[in-house]
Amino acid sequence: MPDVRVVMQALLDAAHGVEAVMDELAAHDVGDLGTTPAVFGHDMLGVVTADFCARWSHGLANLTDDGNALARGLDEAARAYASAEDLAAERFRWGR
C-alpha cells in the first residue's frame, strides 16, 4: 500500500481560500444593473441585457453553492483526518 500523507492545514487553507473566492464572486452579481430598456436607450438591448443578468445571477448562484459545498467538504475532511489521527495517537499511547 502506498504511503499517504495528508496535510490538514493545507485542507483547511484550501477550504478558506474557496470560501474567500465564493464571497468575492457573490459580491459581483450583475443584478444591480439597470435592466429597463430606457436605461440602455434601446428596447432590444434592454431585453438582451435583462436576460443576460438573469442568466448570470442564476449561474453565479449555482457556482457559489457548489463552491461553498466544496469548502465545507474540505473542512469536514480535515476534521475527519484530525479526529482519526487523534484516535490513532491515543491508541498508540495506551497500547491498543
BASEDO-488767 format. One record per residue: residue in three letters; x, y, z of N, C-alpha, C, O, CB in turn. Coordinates in pm, whole numbers, always signed. Glycine has a CB too. Example, Ala and Ser with C-alpha at 12.3 -4.5 7.8 and 13.67 -1.06 7.14 Angstrom:
+-----+--------+--------+--------+--------+--------+--------+--------+--------+--------+--------+--------+--------+--------+--------+--------+
!   r !   n.xx !   n.yy !   n.zz !  ca.xx !  ca.yy !  ca.zz !   c.xx !   c.yy !   c.zz !   o.xx !   o.yy !   o.zz !  cb.xx !  cb.yy !  cb.zz !
+-----+--------+--------+--------+--------+--------+--------+--------+--------+--------+--------+--------+--------+--------+--------+--------+
! ALA !  +1319 !   -569 !   +780 !  +1230 !   -450 !   +780 !  +1320 !   -330 !   +780 !  +1424 !   -332 !   +846 !  +1131 !   -447 !   +905 !
! SER !  +1285 !   -225 !   +708 !  +1367 !   -106 !   +714 !  +1290 !     +3 !   +787 !  +1341 !   +114 !   +804 !  +1408 !    -60 !   +572 !
+-----+--------+--------+--------+--------+--------+--------+--------+--------+--------+--------+--------+--------+--------+--------+--------+
end
This chain:
+-----+--------+--------+--------+--------+--------+--------+--------+--------+--------+--------+--------+--------+--------+--------+--------+
!   r !   n.xx !   n.yy !   n.zz !  ca.xx !  ca.yy !  ca.zz !   c.xx !   c.yy !   c.zz !   o.xx !   o.yy !   o.zz !  cb.xx !  cb.yy !  cb.zz !
+-----+--------+--------+--------+--------+--------+--------+--------+--------+--------+--------+--------+--------+--------+--------+--------+
! MET !    +84 !   -118 !     +0 !     +0 !     +0 !     +0 !    +88 !   +124 !     +0 !   +183 !   +132 !    +78 !    -96 !     +0 !   +122 !
! PRO !    +58 !   +221 !    -86 !   +141 !   +342 !    -92 !   +126 !   +425 !    +35 !    +22 !   +424 !   +101 !   +106 !   +425 !   -214 !
! ASP !   +232 !   +497 !    +66 !   +231 !   +585 !   +182 !   +151 !   +711 !   +148 !   +179 !   +779 !    +50 !   +377 !   +622 !   +225 !
! VAL !    +50 !   +741 !   +229 !    -35 !   +857 !   +206 !    -14 !   +954 !   +320 !    -16 !   +917 !   +437 !   -186 !   +816 !   +194 !
! ARG !     +7 !  +1079 !   +284 !    +26 !  +1181 !   +385 !    -73 !  +1294 !   +359 !    -82 !  +1345 !   +247 !   +172 !  +1234 !   +385 !
! VAL !   -144 !  +1332 !   +461 !   -242 !  +1439 !   +449 !   -195 !  +1556 !   +534 !   -164 !  +1541 !   +652 !   -385 !  +1392 !   +492 !
! VAL !   -190 !  +1672 !   +473 !   -155 !  +1793 !   +547 !   -286 !  +1864 !   +578 !   -345 !  +1932 !   +493 !    -55 !  +1886 !   +464 !
! MET !   -330 !  +1847 !   +702 !   -460 !  +1900 !   +740 !   -469 !  +2051 !   +726 !   -574 !  +2104 !   +688 !   -492 !  +1862 !   +882 !
! GLN !   -360 !  +2120 !   +755 !   -362 !  +2266 !   +742 !   -383 !  +2306 !   +596 !   -447 !  +2407 !   +567 !   -232 !  +2328 !   +796 !
! ALA !   -329 !  +2227 !   +503 !   -349 !  +2256 !   +361 !   -496 !  +2240 !   +324 !   -549 !  +2319 !   +245 !   -262 !  +2164 !   +273 !
! LEU !   -563 !  +2139 !   +380 !   -707 !  +2123 !   +355 !   -785 !  +2242 !   +410 !   -875 !  +2295 !   +344 !   -759 !  +1991 !   +418 !
! LEU !   -751 !  +2283 !   +531 !   -820 !  +2398 !   +591 !   -792 !  +2526 !   +513 !   -883 !  +2607 !   +492 !   -778 !  +2416 !   +737 !
! ASP !   -667 !  +2545 !   +471 !   -633 !  +2663 !   +391 !   -710 !  +2664 !   +259 !   -758 !  +2768 !   +214 !   -481 !  +2669 !   +364 !
! ALA !   -721 !  +2547 !   +197 !   -796 !  +2537 !    +71 !   -943 !  +2571 !    +94 !  -1004 !  +2643 !    +14 !   -783 !  +2395 !    +10 !
! ALA !  -1000 !  +2520 !   +202 !  -1140 !  +2550 !   +234 !  -1161 !  +2700 !   +251 !  -1257 !  +2756 !   +199 !  -1183 !  +2476 !   +362 !
! HIS !  -1071 !  +2764 !   +325 !  -1084 !  +2909 !   +348 !  -1061 !  +2987 !   +218 !  -1125 !  +3090 !   +195 !   -985 !  +2956 !   +457 !
! GLY !   -971 !  +2939 !   +135 !   -948 !  +3004 !     +6 !  -1069 !  +2997 !    -85 !  -1105 !  +3096 !   -149 !   -829 !  +2941 !    -63 !
! VAL !  -1131 !  +2880 !    -90 !  -1252 !  +2864 !   -172 !  -1363 !  +2954 !   -119 !  -1433 !  +3019 !   -196 !  -1298 !  +2716 !   -174 !
! GLU !  -1379 !  +2958 !    +13 !  -1481 !  +3046 !    +73 !  -1456 !  +3192 !    +35 !  -1551 !  +3264 !     +3 !  -1481 !  +3031 !   +227 !
! ALA !  -1331 !  +3235 !    +38 !  -1299 !  +3374 !     +4 !  -1332 !  +3403 !   -142 !  -1384 !  +3511 !   -173 !  -1149 !  +3403 !    +31 !
! VAL !  -1303 !  +3310 !   -231 !  -1335 !  +3329 !   -372 !  -1487 !  +3336 !   -391 !  -1536 !  +3419 !   -467 !  -1274 !  +3216 !   -458 !
! MET !  -1560 !  +3248 !   -324 !  -1706 !  +3248 !   -337 !  -1766 !  +3378 !   -285 !  -1861 !  +3431 !   -343 !  -1767 !  +3128 !   -262 !
! ASP !  -1711 !  +3430 !   -176 !  -1758 !  +3559 !   -123 !  -1732 !  +3671 !   -224 !  -1817 !  +3758 !   -244 !  -1689 !  +3591 !    +11 !
! GLU !  -1615 !  +3668 !   -285 !  -1581 !  +3770 !   -384 !  -1673 !  +3761 !   -506 !  -1719 !  +3863 !   -558 !  -1433 !  +3755 !   -428 !
! LEU !  -1699 !  +3639 !   -552 !  -1791 !  +3622 !   -666 !  -1930 !  +3673 !   -633 !  -1993 !  +3741 !   -714 !  -1798 !  +3474 !   -708 !
! ALA !  -1978 !  +3641 !   -515 !  -2113 !  +3683 !   -476 !  -2124 !  +3835 !   -470 !  -2232 !  +3891 !   -491 !  -2150 !  +3623 !   -340 !
! ALA !  -2012 !  +3901 !   -443 !  -2013 !  +4048 !   -437 !  -2021 !  +4112 !   -575 !  -2041 !  +4233 !   -586 !  -1888 !  +4097 !   -364 !
! HIS !  -2005 !  +4033 !   -681 !  -2004 !  +4088 !   -817 !  -2124 !  +4041 !   -898 !  -2114 !  +4016 !  -1018 !  -1876 !  +4049 !   -888 !
! ASP !  -2235 !  +4029 !   -833 !  -2358 !  +3992 !   -904 !  -2400 !  +4111 !   -992 !  -2383 !  +4226 !   -953 !  -2473 !  +3953 !   -804 !
! VAL !  -2453 !  +4080 !  -1109 !  -2492 !  +4186 !  -1201 !  -2639 !  +4225 !  -1185 !  -2693 !  +4302 !  -1265 !  -2466 !  +4143 !  -1345 !
! GLY !  -2703 !  +4174 !  -1083 !  -2844 !  +4205 !  -1060 !  -2871 !  +4352 !  -1035 !  -2984 !  +4399 !  -1047 !  -2895 !  +4124 !   -945 !
! ASP !  -2766 !  +4426 !   -998 !  -2782 !  +4568 !   -970 !  -2783 !  +4654 !  -1096 !  -2813 !  +4774 !  -1089 !  -2673 !  +4615 !   -877 !
! LEU !  -2751 !  +4597 !  -1209 !  -2753 !  +4674 !  -1333 !  -2896 !  +4716 !  -1366 !  -2991 !  +4640 !  -1343 !  -2692 !  +4592 !  -1450 !
! GLY !  -2910 !  +4833 !  -1419 !  -3043 !  +4875 !  -1462 !  -3087 !  +4790 !  -1580 !  -3014 !  +4780 !  -1679 !  -3043 !  +5026 !  -1500 !
! THR !  -3202 !  +4729 !  -1572 !  -3243 !  +4637 !  -1678 !  -3370 !  +4683 !  -1750 !  -3435 !  +4603 !  -1818 !  -3264 !  +4499 !  -1621 !
! THR !  -3405 !  +4809 !  -1735 !  -3518 !  +4858 !  -1812 !  -3466 !  +4910 !  -1946 !  -3357 !  +4967 !  -1951 !  -3596 !  +4970 !  -1734 !
! PRO !  -3542 !  +4891 !  -2052 !  -3495 !  +4937 !  -2184 !  -3456 !  +5084 !  -2185 !  -3363 !  +5122 !  -2257 !  -3603 !  +4914 !  -2288 !
! ALA !  -3524 !  +5166 !  -2108 !  -3493 !  +5310 !  -2108 !  -3351 !  +5337 !  -2061 !  -3287 !  +5432 !  -2106 !  -3592 !  +5385 !  -2019 !
! VAL !  -3302 !  +5256 !  -1971 !  -3166 !  +5275 !  -1921 !  -3064 !  +5259 !  -2033 !  -2961 !  +5326 !  -2034 !  -3136 !  +5175 !  -1807 !
! PHE !  -3093 !  +5170 !  -2127 !  -2999 !  +5141 !  -2234 !  -3029 !  +5220 !  -2362 !  -2946 !  +5223 !  -2453 !  -3001 !  +4993 !  -2264 !
! GLY !  -3144 !  +5281 !  -2369 !  -3177 !  +5361 !  -2485 !  -3222 !  +5280 !  -2606 !  -3241 !  +5336 !  -2714 !  -3060 !  +5443 !  -2523 !
! HIS !  -3239 !  +5154 !  -2589 !  -3281 !  +5067 !  -2700 !  -3355 !  +4949 !  -2640 !  -3302 !  +4878 !  -2554 !  -3158 !  +5019 !  -2786 !
! ASP !  -3479 !  +4927 !  -2686 !  -3562 !  +4822 !  -2627 !  -3496 !  +4684 !  -2632 !  -3491 !  +4614 !  -2531 !  -3695 !  +4816 !  -2696 !
! MET !  -3446 !  +4645 !  -2749 !  -3390 !  +4511 !  -2764 !  -3264 !  +4494 !  -2679 !  -3242 !  +4388 !  -2621 !  -3357 !  +4484 !  -2911 !
! LEU !  -3181 !  +4599 !  -2672 !  -3062 !  +4593 !  -2588 !  -3101 !  +4574 !  -2441 !  -3035 !  +4500 !  -2368 !  -2977 !  +4720 !  -2605 !
! GLY !  -3207 !  +4641 !  -2399 !  -3255 !  +4625 !  -2262 !  -3304 !  +4484 !  -2235 !  -3277 !  +4428 !  -2129 !  -3367 !  +4723 !  -2234 !
! VAL !  -3376 !  +4424 !  -2332 !  -3426 !  +4288 !  -2318 !  -3310 !  +4189 !  -2310 !  -3309 !  +4101 !  -2223 !  -3519 !  +4252 !  -2436 !
! VAL !  -3214 !  +4203 !  -2399 !  -3098 !  +4112 !  -2401 !  -3016 !  +4126 !  -2272 !  -2970 !  +4026 !  -2217 !  -3008 !  +4141 !  -2523 !
! THR !  -2998 !  +4248 !  -2225 !  -2922 !  +4272 !  -2103 !  -2994 !  +4211 !  -1982 !  -2931 !  +4151 !  -1896 !  -2900 !  +4422 !  -2081 !
! ALA !  -3125 !  +4228 !  -1976 !  -3202 !  +4170 !  -1865 !  -3190 !  +4018 !  -1866 !  -3176 !  +3955 !  -1761 !  -3351 !  +4212 !  -1874 !
! ASP !  -3196 !  +3958 !  -1984 !  -3180 !  +3813 !  -1996 !  -3041 !  +3770 !  -1951 !  -3027 !  +3673 !  -1877 !  -3206 !  +3768 !  -2142 !
! PHE !  -2939 !  +3843 !  -1995 !  -2802 !  +3813 !  -1953 !  -2789 !  +3820 !  -1802 !  -2732 !  +3731 !  -1740 !  -2704 !  +3910 !  -2019 !
! CYS !  -2842 !  +3926 !  -1743 !  -2832 !  +3943 !  -1598 !  -2901 !  +3830 !  -1522 !  -2849 !  +3782 !  -1422 !  -2891 !  +4077 !  -1556 !
! ALA !  -3017 !  +3789 !  -1570 !  -3089 !  +3679 !  -1505 !  -3009 !  +3549 !  -1514 !  -2998 !  +3475 !  -1417 !  -3229 !  +3661 !  -1568 !
! ARG !  -2954 !  +3523 !  -1632 !  -2874 !  +3400 !  -1650 !  -2747 !  +3406 !  -1567 !  -2709 !  +3308 !  -1504 !  -2839 !  +3380 !  -1799 !
! TRP !  -2682 !  +3521 !  -1566 !  -2559 !  +3538 !  -1488 !  -2588 !  +3513 !  -1340 !  -2514 !  +3442 !  -1273 !  -2500 !  +3679 !  -1509 !
! SER !  -2694 !  +3573 !  -1289 !  -2728 !  +3556 !  -1148 !  -2756 !  +3411 !  -1114 !  -2713 !  +3362 !  -1009 !  -2849 !  +3642 !  -1112 !
! HIS !  -2828 !  +3343 !  -1201 !  -2859 !  +3202 !  -1179 !  -2730 !  +3119 !  -1179 !  -2709 !  +3035 !  -1091 !  -2957 !  +3149 !  -1287 !
! GLY !  -2645 !  +3141 !  -1277 !  -2518 !  +3068 !  -1284 !  -2428 !  +3097 !  -1166 !  -2363 !  +3007 !  -1113 !  -2445 !  +3101 !  -1412 !
! LEU !  -2423 !  +3222 !  -1125 !  -2341 !  +3261 !  -1012 !  -2392 !  +3196 !   -883 !  -2312 !  +3152 !   -800 !  -2340 !  +3413 !   -996 !
! ALA !  -2523 !  +3189 !   -868 !  -2580 !  +3123 !   -750 !  -2541 !  +2975 !   -749 !  -2504 !  +2921 !   -644 !  -2734 !  +3137 !   -748 !
! ASN !  -2549 !  +2909 !   -864 !  -2509 !  +2768 !   -871 !  -2361 !  +2750 !   -841 !  -2322 !  +2660 !   -767 !  -2542 !  +2709 !  -1009 !
! LEU !  -2278 !  +2837 !   -898 !  -2135 !  +2828 !   -877 !  -2099 !  +2849 !   -730 !  -2020 !  +2773 !   -674 !  -2063 !  +2931 !   -963 !
! THR !  -2158 !  +2949 !   -667 !  -2124 !  +2974 !   -527 !  -2179 !  +2865 !   -437 !  -2116 !  +2831 !   -337 !  -2178 !  +3110 !   -483 !
! ASP !  -2295 !  +2809 !   -469 !  -2346 !  +2695 !   -391 !  -2250 !  +2577 !   -399 !  -2218 !  +2516 !   -297 !  -2486 !  +2653 !   -442 !
! ASP !  -2204 !  +2546 !   -521 !  -2110 !  +2435 !   -539 !  -1976 !  +2464 !   -472 !  -1918 !  +2376 !   -408 !  -2089 !  +2408 !   -689 !
! GLY !  -1928 !  +2586 !   -485 !  -1802 !  +2623 !   -422 !  -1809 !  +2616 !   -271 !  -1716 !  +2570 !   -206 !  -1761 !  +2762 !   -465 !
! ASN !  -1919 !  +2662 !   -215 !  -1936 !  +2655 !    -70 !  -1947 !  +2511 !    -23 !  -1898 !  +2478 !    +85 !  -2060 !  +2734 !    -26 !
! ALA !  -2011 !  +2426 !   -102 !  -2017 !  +2283 !    -68 !  -1877 !  +2221 !    -71 !  -1844 !  +2139 !    +15 !  -2112 !  +2207 !   -165 !
! LEU !  -1796 !  +2261 !   -168 !  -1658 !  +2213 !   -176 !  -1581 !  +2257 !    -53 !  -1508 !  +2177 !     +6 !  -1590 !  +2264 !   -304 !
! ALA !  -1595 !  +2381 !    -14 !  -1524 !  +2433 !   +104 !  -1567 !  +2356 !   +229 !  -1482 !  +2321 !   +311 !  -1551 !  +2583 !   +122 !
! ARG !  -1696 !  +2331 !   +244 !  -1743 !  +2253 !   +360 !  -1684 !  +2112 !   +357 !  -1644 !  +2060 !   +461 !  -1898 !  +2246 !   +361 !
! GLY !  -1680 !  +2051 !   +239 !  -1624 !  +1916 !   +227 !  -1476 !  +1912 !   +264 !  -1432 !  +1819 !   +331 !  -1642 !  +1864 !    +86 !
! LEU !  -1400 !  +2012 !   +220 !  -1258 !  +2018 !   +256 !  -1241 !  +2034 !   +406 !  -1156 !  +1970 !   +467 !  -1189 !  +2134 !   +183 !
! ASP !  -1323 !  +2119 !   +465 !  -1317 !  +2141 !   +610 !  -1354 !  +2013 !   +685 !  -1287 !  +1977 !   +782 !  -1412 !  +2256 !   +651 !
! GLU !  -1459 !  +1946 !   +641 !  -1500 !  +1821 !   +706 !  -1393 !  +1713 !   +690 !  -1370 !  +1635 !   +782 !  -1633 !  +1772 !   +647 !
! ALA !  -1328 !  +1708 !   +574 !  -1222 !  +1610 !   +553 !  -1106 !  +1636 !   +649 !  -1052 !  +1543 !   +708 !  -1173 !  +1613 !   +407 !
! ALA !  -1068 !  +1761 !   +663 !   -959 !  +1795 !   +755 !   -995 !  +1756 !   +898 !   -912 !  +1702 !   +970 !   -926 !  +1947 !   +748 !
! ARG !  -1117 !  +1782 !   +937 !  -1160 !  +1747 !  +1073 !  -1165 !  +1594 !  +1092 !  -1130 !  +1544 !  +1199 !  -1298 !  +1808 !  +1102 !
! ALA !  -1207 !  +1522 !   +990 !  -1210 !  +1376 !   +998 !  -1069 !  +1319 !  +1009 !  -1045 !  +1229 !  +1089 !  -1283 !  +1316 !   +876 !
! TYR !   -976 !  +1371 !   +929 !   -837 !  +1325 !   +938 !   -779 !  +1357 !  +1076 !   -710 !  +1274 !  +1134 !   -752 !  +1390 !   +829 !
! ALA !   -808 !  +1476 !  +1127 !   -757 !  +1514 !  +1260 !   -812 !  +1421 !  +1367 !   -740 !  +1379 !  +1457 !   -792 !  +1660 !  +1292 !
! SER !   -940 !  +1390 !  +1358 !  -1002 !  +1300 !  +1455 !   -940 !  +1161 !  +1448 !   -910 !  +1100 !  +1550 !  -1155 !  +1292 !  +1431 !
! ALA !   -919 !  +1110 !  +1325 !   -858 !   +978 !  +1309 !   -715 !   +979 !  +1361 !   -671 !   +882 !  +1422 !   -861 !   +936 !  +1161 !
! GLU !   -643 !  +1087 !  +1336 !   -506 !  +1096 !  +1384 !   -502 !  +1099 !  +1537 !   -418 !  +1034 !  +1598 !   -437 !  +1220 !  +1327 !
! ASP !   -593 !  +1175 !  +1597 !   -601 !  +1180 !  +1744 !   -632 !  +1042 !  +1802 !   -572 !  +1001 !  +1901 !   -707 !  +1281 !  +1788 !
! LEU !   -725 !   +970 !  +1740 !   -762 !   +838 !  +1786 !   -644 !   +742 !  +1774 !   -618 !   +663 !  +1865 !   -882 !   +785 !  +1707 !
! ALA !   -573 !   +748 !  +1661 !   -457 !   +660 !  +1641 !   -347 !   +692 !  +1743 !   -285 !   +601 !  +1797 !   -401 !   +675 !  +1498 !
! ALA !   -324 !   +819 !  +1769 !   -222 !   +858 !  +1867 !   -261 !   +811 !  +2007 !   -177 !   +766 !  +2084 !   -201 !  +1011 !  +1866 !
! GLU !   -388 !   +822 !  +2038 !   -436 !   +777 !  +2171 !   -420 !   +626 !  +2185 !   -376 !   +578 !  +2289 !   -584 !   +817 !  +2192 !
! ARG !   -455 !   +552 !  +2082 !   -441 !   +406 !  +2086 !   -294 !   +366 !  +2097 !   -261 !   +269 !  +2166 !   -503 !   +343 !  +1961 !
! PHE !   -207 !   +439 !  +2029 !    -65 !   +410 !  +2036 !    -13 !   +433 !  +2178 !    +65 !   +354 !  +2231 !    +13 !   +497 !  +1934 !
! ARG !    -58 !   +544 !  +2238 !    -13 !   +576 !  +2376 !    -56 !   +468 !  +2475 !    +20 !   +434 !  +2566 !    -71 !   +712 !  +2421 !
! TRP !   -175 !   +414 !  +2457 !   -229 !   +318 !  +2553 !   -207 !   +174 !  +2508 !   -253 !    +80 !  +2573 !   -376 !   +342 !  +2575 !
! GLY !   -138 !   +156 !  +2397 !   -102 !    +21 !  +2353 !   -219 !    -63 !  +2304 !   -217 !   -185 !  +2317 !    -35 !    -50 !  +2464 !
! ARG !   -320 !     +1 !  +2249 !   -435 !    -76 !  +2198 !   -437 !    -79 !  +2051 !   -526 !   -139 !  +1991 !   -565 !    -19 !  +2248 !
+-----+--------+--------+--------+--------+--------+--------+--------+--------+--------+--------+--------+--------+--------+--------+--------+
end
